Amino acid sequence: MTRSLMLLDTASLYFRAYYGVPESVRAPDGTPVNAVRGLLDFIARLVRDHRPHALVACMDADWRPHWRVELIPSYKAHRVAEETTAGDPDVEQVPDTLTPQVPVIEQVLDALGITRLGAAGFEADDVIGTLATKAAGPVDIVTGDRDLFQLIDDGRRVRVLYPVKGMGDLAAFDESALRDKYGVDGPGYAELAVLRGDPSDGLPGVPGIGEKTAATLLERFGDLTGILTALDDPMAKITRSQRAKLEAALPYLAVAPTVVRVATEVPLPEHDATLPRTPRDPAALDALAGRWGLGSALERLLTALEERPG
């Protein structure tokens, strides 16, 4: 049997769970647990429908790494909470009723025995990139963040499962689906993102170069290096307007690829990502289930884990 690996972009998914499940879903003491229960239900569905042998909940040990901010100071700057003080690590702006649910999610995953991994100075994307690159078998990356499309690779059997609406239907992106939608392959998607920019990450892109123009330029010249080389060739098939826009953005284009590309050599601890059939710490899990009223959502995940194929 093929031993498949599933990698969760955990923060991306619990944010979606938070907004996809009503806040009226609460613990016995009235505390909202919509993100907790929504995420547990989503993982249960993933295990049941895709039957991974191993699964890692990848975490943001640093959601806004300094090495990325040094290169592009606007990187995620709009998401920094106002209470962040000078000299302290940036605090991400998170809804007040989501913040206390994150430790509960972590505690429940740990009690279940589902592996959580993060790395100091890196985002979950970088953990995912490292694990996907080193994996021997097929990999499903589950994320609501298009940045991870750059890891799609048919040769290495890496695809992305992207929630289309909330925590509902998943769109499976392989190289064919990526080309159909964006006109690029996996590595090309990172360069498309550099050129187009991404307001959600504070990446300005090249002003005046939208997604379609970026895809056309990448197809014509092969990659970003080819586009920049074309700027020195007066005979290259590039309009005067495009040339002016790209030349004005050269300082940005010199550093943006390093910021946008997912790291693939992150130091990670030794771990066994095999999905458990039974909880690692049943007593702790029972206490968490009672304290937070996890009820049927937790039961569905336990059933999915117990019934998964060997």
Contacts in CASP RR format, 6 or more apart in sequence:
PFRMAT RR
TARGET T0000
AUTHOR 0000-0000-0000
METHOD contacts of the structure
MODEL  1
MTRSLMLLDTASLYFRAYYGVPESVRAPDGTPVNAVRGLLDFIARLVRDH
RPHALVACMDADWRPHWRVELIPSYKAHRVAEETTAGDPDVEQVPDTLTP
QVPVIEQVLDALGITRLGAAGFEADDVIGTLATKAAGPVDIVTGDRDLFQ
LIDDGRRVRVLYPVKGMGDLAAFDESALRDKYGVDGPGYAELAVLRGDPS
DGLPGVPGIGEKTAATLLERFGDLTGILTALDDPMAKITRSQRAKLEAAL
PYLAVAPTVVRVATEVPLPEHDATLPRTPRDPAALDALAGRWGLGSALER
LLTALEERPG
1 53 0 8 1.000
1 309 0 8 1.000
1 310 0 8 1.000
2 53 0 8 1.000
2 137 0 8 1.000
2 138 0 8 1.000
3 53 0 8 1.000
3 54 0 8 1.000
3 136 0 8 1.000
3 137 0 8 1.000
4 50 0 8 1.000
4 51 0 8 1.000
4 52 0 8 1.000
4 53 0 8 1.000
4 54 0 8 1.000
4 137 0 8 1.000
4 138 0 8 1.000
4 139 0 8 1.000
4 140 0 8 1.000
5 52 0 8 1.000
5 53 0 8 1.000
5 54 0 8 1.000
5 55 0 8 1.000
5 56 0 8 1.000
5 131 0 8 1.000
5 132 0 8 1.000
5 135 0 8 1.000
5 137 0 8 1.000
5 138 0 8 1.000
5 139 0 8 1.000
5 140 0 8 1.000
5 273 0 8 1.000
6 46 0 8 1.000
6 50 0 8 1.000
6 52 0 8 1.000
6 54 0 8 1.000
6 55 0 8 1.000
6 56 0 8 1.000
6 139 0 8 1.000
6 140 0 8 1.000
6 141 0 8 1.000
6 142 0 8 1.000
7 55 0 8 1.000
7 56 0 8 1.000
7 58 0 8 1.000
7 128 0 8 1.000
7 131 0 8 1.000
7 132 0 8 1.000
7 139 0 8 1.000
7 140 0 8 1.000
7 141 0 8 1.000
7 142 0 8 1.000
8 43 0 8 1.000
8 46 0 8 1.000
8 55 0 8 1.000
8 56 0 8 1.000
8 57 0 8 1.000
8 58 0 8 1.000
8 142 0 8 1.000
8 143 0 8 1.000
9 58 0 8 1.000
9 124 0 8 1.000
9 125 0 8 1.000
9 128 0 8 1.000
9 141 0 8 1.000
9 142 0 8 1.000
9 143 0 8 1.000
9 144 0 8 1.000
9 145 0 8 1.000
9 148 0 8 1.000
10 39 0 8 1.000
10 57 0 8 1.000
10 58 0 8 1.000
10 59 0 8 1.000
10 60 0 8 1.000
10 105 0 8 1.000
10 116 0 8 1.000
10 124 0 8 1.000
11 59 0 8 1.000
11 60 0 8 1.000
11 63 0 8 1.000
11 124 0 8 1.000
12 124 0 8 1.000
12 143 0 8 1.000
12 144 0 8 1.000
12 145 0 8 1.000
13 39 0 8 1.000
13 42 0 8 1.000
13 142 0 8 1.000
13 143 0 8 1.000
13 144 0 8 1.000
13 163 0 8 1.000
13 167 0 8 1.000
14 35 0 8 1.000
14 36 0 8 1.000
14 39 0 8 1.000
14 98 0 8 1.000
14 101 0 8 1.000
14 102 0 8 1.000
14 105 0 8 1.000
15 35 0 8 1.000
15 98 0 8 1.000
16 144 0 8 1.000
16 163 0 8 1.000
16 166 0 8 1.000
16 167 0 8 1.000
17 34 0 8 1.000
17 35 0 8 1.000
17 36 0 8 1.000
17 37 0 8 1.000
17 38 0 8 1.000
17 39 0 8 1.000
17 41 0 8 1.000
17 42 0 8 1.000
17 167 0 8 1.000
18 34 0 8 1.000
18 35 0 8 1.000
18 95 0 8 1.000
18 97 0 8 1.000
18 98 0 8 1.000
18 101 0 8 1.000
19 166 0 8 1.000
20 34 0 8 1.000
20 38 0 8 1.000
20 166 0 8 1.000
20 167 0 8 1.000
21 34 0 8 1.000
21 35 0 8 1.000
21 37 0 8 1.000
21 38 0 8 1.000
21 167 0 8 1.000
22 34 0 8 1.000
23 32 0 8 1.000
23 34 0 8 1.000
23 97 0 8 1.000
24 34 0 8 1.000
25 32 0 8 1.000
25 33 0 8 1.000
25 34 0 8 1.000
25 37 0 8 1.000
25 38 0 8 1.000
26 32 0 8 1.000
26 33 0 8 1.000
26 34 0 8 1.000
27 33 0 8 1.000
27 291 0 8 1.000
27 292 0 8 1.000
27 293 0 8 1.000
28 290 0 8 1.000
28 291 0 8 1.000
28 293 0 8 1.000
31 100 0 8 1.000
31 292 0 8 1.000
32 97 0 8 1.000
32 101 0 8 1.000
33 101 0 8 1.000
33 104 0 8 1.000
33 292 0 8 1.000
33 293 0 8 1.000
33 294 0 8 1.000
34 101 0 8 1.000
35 98 0 8 1.000
35 101 0 8 1.000
35 102 0 8 1.000
35 105 0 8 1.000
36 101 0 8 1.000
36 104 0 8 1.000
36 105 0 8 1.000
36 108 0 8 1.000
36 292 0 8 1.000
36 294 0 8 1.000
36 297 0 8 1.000
37 294 0 8 1.000
37 297 0 8 1.000
38 167 0 8 1.000
38 297 0 8 1.000
39 105 0 8 1.000
40 108 0 8 1.000
40 294 0 8 1.000
40 297 0 8 1.000
40 298 0 8 1.000
40 300 0 8 1.000
40 301 0 8 1.000
41 167 0 8 1.000
41 297 0 8 1.000
41 300 0 8 1.000
41 301 0 8 1.000
42 167 0 8 1.000
43 55 0 8 1.000
43 114 0 8 1.000
43 301 0 8 1.000
43 304 0 8 1.000
44 297 0 8 1.000
44 300 0 8 1.000
44 301 0 8 1.000
44 303 0 8 1.000
44 304 0 8 1.000
45 304 0 8 1.000
46 52 0 8 1.000
46 55 0 8 1.000
46 142 0 8 1.000
46 161 0 8 1.000
47 55 0 8 1.000
47 275 0 8 1.000
47 301 0 8 1.000
47 304 0 8 1.000
47 305 0 8 1.000
47 308 0 8 1.000
48 304 0 8 1.000
48 307 0 8 1.000
48 308 0 8 1.000
50 140 0 8 1.000
50 161 0 8 1.000
51 308 0 8 1.000
51 309 0 8 1.000
52 140 0 8 1.000
52 275 0 8 1.000
52 308 0 8 1.000
53 274 0 8 1.000
53 275 0 8 1.000
53 310 0 8 1.000
54 115 0 8 1.000
54 273 0 8 1.000
54 274 0 8 1.000
54 275 0 8 1.000
55 114 0 8 1.000
55 115 0 8 1.000
55 273 0 8 1.000
55 275 0 8 1.000
56 115 0 8 1.000
56 116 0 8 1.000
56 117 0 8 1.000
56 127 0 8 1.000
56 131 0 8 1.000
56 271 0 8 1.000
56 273 0 8 1.000
57 109 0 8 1.000
57 114 0 8 1.000
57 115 0 8 1.000
57 116 0 8 1.000
57 117 0 8 1.000
58 116 0 8 1.000
58 117 0 8 1.000
58 118 0 8 1.000
58 124 0 8 1.000
58 127 0 8 1.000
58 128 0 8 1.000
58 131 0 8 1.000
59 106 0 8 1.000
59 116 0 8 1.000
59 117 0 8 1.000
59 118 0 8 1.000
59 124 0 8 1.000
59 127 0 8 1.000
60 118 0 8 1.000
60 123 0 8 1.000
60 124 0 8 1.000
61 118 0 8 1.000
61 119 0 8 1.000
61 120 0 8 1.000
61 121 0 8 1.000
61 122 0 8 1.000
61 123 0 8 1.000
62 89 0 8 1.000
62 120 0 8 1.000
62 121 0 8 1.000
62 122 0 8 1.000
62 123 0 8 1.000
63 76 0 8 1.000
63 90 0 8 1.000
63 92 0 8 1.000
63 123 0 8 1.000
64 75 0 8 1.000
64 76 0 8 1.000
64 79 0 8 1.000
64 80 0 8 1.000
64 90 0 8 1.000
64 92 0 8 1.000
65 121 0 8 1.000
65 122 0 8 1.000
65 123 0 8 1.000
66 121 0 8 1.000
67 121 0 8 1.000
68 75 0 8 1.000
68 258 0 8 1.000
68 259 0 8 1.000
69 75 0 8 1.000
69 76 0 8 1.000
69 77 0 8 1.000
71 255 0 8 1.000
71 256 0 8 1.000
71 258 0 8 1.000
71 259 0 8 1.000
72 202 0 8 1.000
72 203 0 8 1.000
72 204 0 8 1.000
72 252 0 8 1.000
72 255 0 8 1.000
72 256 0 8 1.000
72 259 0 8 1.000
74 202 0 8 1.000
74 203 0 8 1.000
74 204 0 8 1.000
75 201 0 8 1.000
75 202 0 8 1.000
75 203 0 8 1.000
75 259 0 8 1.000
76 90 0 8 1.000
76 92 0 8 1.000
76 201 0 8 1.000
76 202 0 8 1.000
77 202 0 8 1.000
78 202 0 8 1.000
79 92 0 8 1.000
79 93 0 8 1.000
80 90 0 8 1.000
80 91 0 8 1.000
80 92 0 8 1.000
80 93 0 8 1.000
81 90 0 8 1.000
81 91 0 8 1.000
81 92 0 8 1.000
81 93 0 8 1.000
81 94 0 8 1.000
82 93 0 8 1.000
83 91 0 8 1.000
84 90 0 8 1.000
84 91 0 8 1.000
94 102 0 8 1.000
104 288 0 8 1.000
104 292 0 8 1.000
106 116 0 8 1.000
107 284 0 8 1.000
107 288 0 8 1.000
108 285 0 8 1.000
108 288 0 8 1.000
108 294 0 8 1.000
108 298 0 8 1.000
109 116 0 8 1.000
110 116 0 8 1.000
110 280 0 8 1.000
110 281 0 8 1.000
110 284 0 8 1.000
111 279 0 8 1.000
111 280 0 8 1.000
111 281 0 8 1.000
111 282 0 8 1.000
111 284 0 8 1.000
111 285 0 8 1.000
111 288 0 8 1.000
112 276 0 8 1.000
112 279 0 8 1.000
112 280 0 8 1.000
112 285 0 8 1.000
112 301 0 8 1.000
112 302 0 8 1.000
112 305 0 8 1.000
113 276 0 8 1.000
113 279 0 8 1.000
113 280 0 8 1.000
113 281 0 8 1.000
114 275 0 8 1.000
114 276 0 8 1.000
115 271 0 8 1.000
115 272 0 8 1.000
115 273 0 8 1.000
117 127 0 8 1.000
117 131 0 8 1.000
117 268 0 8 1.000
117 269 0 8 1.000
117 271 0 8 1.000
118 124 0 8 1.000
118 127 0 8 1.000
118 268 0 8 1.000
119 126 0 8 1.000
119 127 0 8 1.000
119 266 0 8 1.000
119 267 0 8 1.000
119 268 0 8 1.000
122 263 0 8 1.000
122 266 0 8 1.000
125 145 0 8 1.000
125 147 0 8 1.000
125 148 0 8 1.000
125 262 0 8 1.000
125 263 0 8 1.000
126 262 0 8 1.000
126 263 0 8 1.000
126 264 0 8 1.000
126 266 0 8 1.000
127 266 0 8 1.000
127 268 0 8 1.000
128 141 0 8 1.000
128 143 0 8 1.000
128 148 0 8 1.000
128 151 0 8 1.000
128 262 0 8 1.000
129 148 0 8 1.000
129 151 0 8 1.000
129 262 0 8 1.000
129 263 0 8 1.000
129 264 0 8 1.000
129 266 0 8 1.000
130 263 0 8 1.000
130 264 0 8 1.000
130 265 0 8 1.000
130 266 0 8 1.000
130 268 0 8 1.000
131 139 0 8 1.000
131 268 0 8 1.000
132 139 0 8 1.000
132 141 0 8 1.000
132 151 0 8 1.000
132 156 0 8 1.000
132 158 0 8 1.000
132 264 0 8 1.000
133 151 0 8 1.000
133 156 0 8 1.000
133 264 0 8 1.000
135 156 0 8 1.000
135 158 0 8 1.000
137 157 0 8 1.000
138 157 0 8 1.000
138 158 0 8 1.000
138 159 0 8 1.000
139 156 0 8 1.000
139 157 0 8 1.000
139 158 0 8 1.000
139 159 0 8 1.000
140 159 0 8 1.000
140 160 0 8 1.000
140 161 0 8 1.000
141 148 0 8 1.000
141 151 0 8 1.000
141 158 0 8 1.000
141 159 0 8 1.000
141 160 0 8 1.000
141 161 0 8 1.000
142 160 0 8 1.000
142 161 0 8 1.000
142 163 0 8 1.000
142 170 0 8 1.000
143 160 0 8 1.000
143 161 0 8 1.000
143 162 0 8 1.000
144 162 0 8 1.000
144 163 0 8 1.000
146 162 0 8 1.000
146 189 0 8 1.000
146 193 0 8 1.000
147 190 0 8 1.000
147 193 0 8 1.000
147 198 0 8 1.000
147 201 0 8 1.000
147 260 0 8 1.000
147 262 0 8 1.000
148 160 0 8 1.000
148 262 0 8 1.000
149 160 0 8 1.000
149 173 0 8 1.000
149 178 0 8 1.000
149 182 0 8 1.000
149 186 0 8 1.000
149 189 0 8 1.000
150 186 0 8 1.000
150 187 0 8 1.000
150 188 0 8 1.000
150 189 0 8 1.000
150 190 0 8 1.000
150 193 0 8 1.000
150 260 0 8 1.000
150 261 0 8 1.000
150 262 0 8 1.000
151 158 0 8 1.000
151 160 0 8 1.000
151 186 0 8 1.000
151 262 0 8 1.000
152 158 0 8 1.000
152 159 0 8 1.000
152 160 0 8 1.000
152 173 0 8 1.000
152 174 0 8 1.000
152 175 0 8 1.000
152 178 0 8 1.000
152 185 0 8 1.000
152 186 0 8 1.000
152 189 0 8 1.000
153 175 0 8 1.000
153 186 0 8 1.000
154 174 0 8 1.000
154 175 0 8 1.000
154 176 0 8 1.000
159 172 0 8 1.000
159 173 0 8 1.000
159 174 0 8 1.000
160 172 0 8 1.000
160 173 0 8 1.000
161 170 0 8 1.000
161 171 0 8 1.000
161 172 0 8 1.000
161 173 0 8 1.000
162 170 0 8 1.000
162 171 0 8 1.000
162 172 0 8 1.000
162 173 0 8 1.000
163 169 0 8 1.000
163 170 0 8 1.000
163 171 0 8 1.000
164 170 0 8 1.000
164 171 0 8 1.000
171 177 0 8 1.000
173 181 0 8 1.000
175 185 0 8 1.000
175 186 0 8 1.000
178 184 0 8 1.000
178 185 0 8 1.000
178 186 0 8 1.000
178 189 0 8 1.000
179 185 0 8 1.000
182 189 0 8 1.000
182 192 0 8 1.000
182 211 0 8 1.000
182 215 0 8 1.000
183 215 0 8 1.000
183 219 0 8 1.000
184 191 0 8 1.000
184 192 0 8 1.000
184 215 0 8 1.000
184 218 0 8 1.000
184 219 0 8 1.000
187 223 0 8 1.000
188 218 0 8 1.000
188 223 0 8 1.000
190 257 0 8 1.000
190 260 0 8 1.000
190 261 0 8 1.000
190 262 0 8 1.000
191 214 0 8 1.000
191 218 0 8 1.000
191 223 0 8 1.000
191 224 0 8 1.000
191 257 0 8 1.000
192 211 0 8 1.000
192 214 0 8 1.000
192 215 0 8 1.000
192 218 0 8 1.000
193 203 0 8 1.000
193 260 0 8 1.000
194 203 0 8 1.000
194 205 0 8 1.000
194 224 0 8 1.000
194 253 0 8 1.000
194 256 0 8 1.000
194 257 0 8 1.000
194 260 0 8 1.000
195 205 0 8 1.000
195 206 0 8 1.000
195 209 0 8 1.000
195 210 0 8 1.000
195 213 0 8 1.000
195 214 0 8 1.000
195 217 0 8 1.000
195 218 0 8 1.000
195 224 0 8 1.000
195 227 0 8 1.000
196 205 0 8 1.000
196 206 0 8 1.000
196 209 0 8 1.000
196 210 0 8 1.000
196 211 0 8 1.000
196 214 0 8 1.000
197 203 0 8 1.000
197 204 0 8 1.000
197 205 0 8 1.000
197 206 0 8 1.000
198 205 0 8 1.000
203 256 0 8 1.000
203 259 0 8 1.000
203 260 0 8 1.000
204 252 0 8 1.000
205 249 0 8 1.000
205 252 0 8 1.000
205 256 0 8 1.000
206 214 0 8 1.000
206 245 0 8 1.000
206 246 0 8 1.000
206 249 0 8 1.000
206 252 0 8 1.000
206 253 0 8 1.000
207 245 0 8 1.000
207 248 0 8 1.000
207 249 0 8 1.000
208 245 0 8 1.000
209 217 0 8 1.000
209 242 0 8 1.000
209 245 0 8 1.000
209 246 0 8 1.000
209 249 0 8 1.000
213 242 0 8 1.000
217 227 0 8 1.000
217 238 0 8 1.000
217 242 0 8 1.000
218 224 0 8 1.000
218 227 0 8 1.000
220 237 0 8 1.000
221 227 0 8 1.000
221 229 0 8 1.000
221 230 0 8 1.000
221 236 0 8 1.000
224 253 0 8 1.000
224 257 0 8 1.000
227 238 0 8 1.000
227 246 0 8 1.000
228 246 0 8 1.000
228 250 0 8 1.000
228 253 0 8 1.000
230 236 0 8 1.000
230 237 0 8 1.000
230 238 0 8 1.000
231 238 0 8 1.000
231 243 0 8 1.000
231 246 0 8 1.000
231 247 0 8 1.000
238 246 0 8 1.000
246 253 0 8 1.000
275 305 0 8 1.000
275 308 0 8 1.000
276 305 0 8 1.000
277 305 0 8 1.000
277 306 0 8 1.000
277 308 0 8 1.000
278 305 0 8 1.000
278 306 0 8 1.000
279 285 0 8 1.000
279 302 0 8 1.000
285 298 0 8 1.000
288 294 0 8 1.000
289 295 0 8 1.000
289 298 0 8 1.000
END
